[in-house]
Amino acid sequence: MISKRLQNVVDTVEKNRLTADIGCDHGYTAIALVKKGIAENVLATDISEGSCQKAQNNITDARLNNRITVYCGNGLEPIKKQRPEAIVISGMGGTTMSEILLAYPEILKKAKQLILQPQKDIYKVRKLLYQYDFEIISENVFKDEGKIYFLINAKKGDPVPYTETEYIYGKLNILNPSEAFKEYMEYEYNKFNAALADSGSEVSENLKKKADCAREVYQWLNAEK
């Protein structure tokens, strides 16, 4: 049984010939993708030798060595000559995620679908997607074991640029908010209000802009429709 977080990732991947699971940890996502008939084959990479070994053991136990190949290395580097149709990256910060994708743009440009679950700095990921002509088809904001996760599903297309507020919080989340997203925005609104109060008259322009974006979304969500 995989976690709700990983199950949401698996359920978002469209049927394909070859998926890359970057930062595969113990290989649970890769195994589920093959077992459910979503991916014919999976390239699973992780920078941790320990995680690679555990993933390999789990894949062997599942008798899927002929369908899933484990590579130990940094990001896309071990599979730089491959061209996966779908790329899955979850469980890391948005800055790291963006660096991984930008390191091998030729792989990024050939992919048809990106399934990304950044833990922070999500706006960087949304901006990168627009830069490389990926349209955000859906965003799933949900809770698992008390933590809120953002899951982005993007496909090659003709994306429309977002406003700064939409890059930070996600246009689709603002238009169709889940309960988890509403809870997240309440936290963001209170966090920035507290930061402004603590700053007194020494409010930086950066903090003011972030607070304005959070207030804009919070007020939109709480306005009478």
N, C-alpha and C positions, 0 to 999 in steps of 0.2 A: 504494500500500500504506500503510494507516494503522497507527499504533503499536498495540501490544497494549493499552495503556491506553485509547485511544479505541475500539478494537474491542470491548472489554468494555462500554463505555458504550453503543455502538450496539446490541449484542446484548441489552441489558437493556430497551430501549425497546419497549413494546408497540405494535402497529399502531394508528394513530390518524389523525385528519383533519388536525390542526395541532399541530406541536411548536415550542416556543421553545427555542433553543439560546443560552443566555446566557453571554457570554464566549467567543464562537465562534472566536476566534483566526483561523486561515486558512480556516475553513469546512469542514474535512475531515469533521467529524461530521455536519454538515447534509447534505453531499453524499452521504455513505454512507447516511444514513437514507432519503433519497429514492431513491437507486439500488437499494436493497434492498427497496423497496416497503413500508417500515415507516411512514413519514410521507408523507401526500399532499402536504403543504406544510410549509415550515419558516420561522420567523421567526428570523433570526440577528442577535444584537446583540453589540457589543463597544465598550468605552470608548476603545480605541486607533484613531485614524484610519488608521494604517498597517496594522493588522490587518484593518480593514474593507475597505481597498482590496485587500489580498491575497486576502481571502475573496471579494470581488466578482470579481476576476480568475479565481480558481479555479472559481467557480460559472459564469462566462461560458464558460470553457474546457470545462466539463462540459455546457454547453448546458442549464442548469437555471434560467435567469433567471425563467422562468414559474412555478417551483415554490418557489424560495428567495428571500426578500427580506432584504437586509442593512440594518440600522439602526445608525448610529453614535451611541452614547450610553451612559449609565450604567445597567446592570442592566436592569430591567423598564420603566424610564421611557419608552423609545422605543415600546414596544408596550402602553402602559397602557390603551388602549381595546380591545385584543384579548383573547381568552379561549382561550389554547392548552389543549389536552387534556393534553399532557405538557410538563413543563419539565425541561430538562437544564442542569445547572450543574456544571462540572468545572474543576479546575486552580486553585482559589483557597482561601483559608482559610475555616474554618467560621464565623468571626465576620463576615467580609465576605458570605459566602453567606447567612447568616441576615438580615443587614441588607437585602440585596437582596430577599429574599422578604417580609420584614415591611414594606417600604416600600409595597407594593401588595397588601394582604391580599385585596382583591376578586379579583385574579388567582389568588392562591394558593388561595382557597376554591373556585374554579370548576375548578381542575385536577384531573384524575383520577389522574395518576401523576407522581411526582417522581423523577428519576434524578440523584443528587447524589454528587459525589466530592470531599469536602473534604480539604484537605491537612493541616490541623491543627484543634484546637478542635472535634473531631467531636462531642463531647458536647452542644455548643450546638445543633447541627443535629438531633440525636436528640430533644432536649427540645422544640425548635420543632415538630417533626413531631407529637409527642404533643399539644402545645397546639392544633394545627389539625386534629386528628382524622385524621392520616395514620398508617396502620399500616405498620411496616417489614416488608415481605414477604421480603426477602432482603438479605444483605450479602455482598459478594464481596471478599475480601482476597487480593491477589495481588501478585507482583513483576513489574516491567518495567524492564529496564536497571538492575537492582540496587536499585531503590527500591520500597518497599512502598506500595500504594494501597488505600484503603477505598472501595468503591462501594456506595452505599445505594439500594435500590429500595423506594419507599414508595407506597402507594395509599390512597385514601379508605377509611376503615373505622371500626372501633371499637377503637382501640388500648388495650392494657393498660399502665399506667405501669410503668416500669423502676425498679430500685433504682439508687442512685447509681453503683455499680460497673458496672451494665449500661448506664447512660447513657454512661459514659466509654469502655467497651470494646466494647459491643454485645452484647446478650443472645444473638443468633443466632450470633455468633462464638464465644462462650464454650461454647455447647451443641454446636456443630458446627464446630470450628476447622479452618481450612486450615493447610497447612504454613507459609505466609507469616504467618498470624496467630500461630502458635506462635513463630516467629522474632521477631516484633514483641514478644510478651510477654516473651520472654527478655531482649530489649533493655530494655524498660520496668522489669522486675524488677531488673536489674543497675544501671540508671540511678538508680533511687530508693534502692537499697542504698548506692550510692556517695554520693548526696546526703545521706543520713542520717549516714553515717560522717564526711563533711566538716563536718557541722553540729555534731557533738559533743553537748554538752548544750543547745545553743541550737536545738533542733528546733521549727520553727513548727508550729502546729496544721494549717495547710493542707498542708504537706509531709507530715506524718504521715498525714493522711487519704488523700492521693494514693498514698503508699507502701503503705498498708494495702489499698487497692483493687487495686493491681498485684500485691501478694503473694497476695491472695485468688484472683485469676484464675490466676496462675502455679502456685500449689499445686494448684488444681483441675485444671488441664491436666496436671500431672505426677503426680497421685495414681494409684494402681493402681485400674483400673476392674474 
